[in-house]
Amino acid sequence: MQAAGAGPEPVYRVHVFCCTNRRPDSHWRGCCASKGSKALCDYMCRLGMVLGARRIRINHAGCLNVCEHGPTMVIYPDGVWYRYETEADVEEILRRHVIGGKRVERLLLDIDPGTLRG
């Protein structure tokens, strides 16, 4: 086993996972897809390219298990969770957190791990 910090440099400096999971419309927890998450994730990908963001990966993800808060994303390696609704929210997260390294306090998703299902 290698010591912490040993080994190759990570391929990506930042990895963003945007939930685009679809549940039935009648599901009690809702889903991120029904709240426009796919289009917003696609927008973030395009904007990242326009801004020339390097070593940043933005992915569509399956269920992140916080459906009722959606649309949601998580950013690694920081482990920071966000709830977003608009292209302006996505742009702010991308510019300030993903590229700039500063959290967007107003969009932070405060999750109590004890309430997670599954």
Phi, psi and omega in degrees: 000135181277150176291154177304136179089348179276160176100183184290157175292142178301147178297315180248139176285323180223138177232121183252130176245115179256120178294127175234025182294142178245127173245165175302145181304333182275357183296135186295336181268351183073192177202156181292324183300320182290349180254017173088018186296326181296312180297321180291322176294316177300319178299316180298319178299311180297316181296321177301320178293316179300320181281354180071029180298127182250144178057036177236132179240129178243121185237146164288141180231156171288195185301128175264001172070027171227045189308318184293347179262354192298165358287146183233158172216159174230140183243124178247148019273001185291331184070032182263133182253141178229152167246135183219156183229334189231167174298326178297320177298314181299315180298319179296317178297315181297310183291313187279314185267301187298314181271316187271344178080012180245132181293150176260091189305318186294342182251001180299140176257114181269107185251128173274109182305335179291344181263356183289143177259148173084000000 
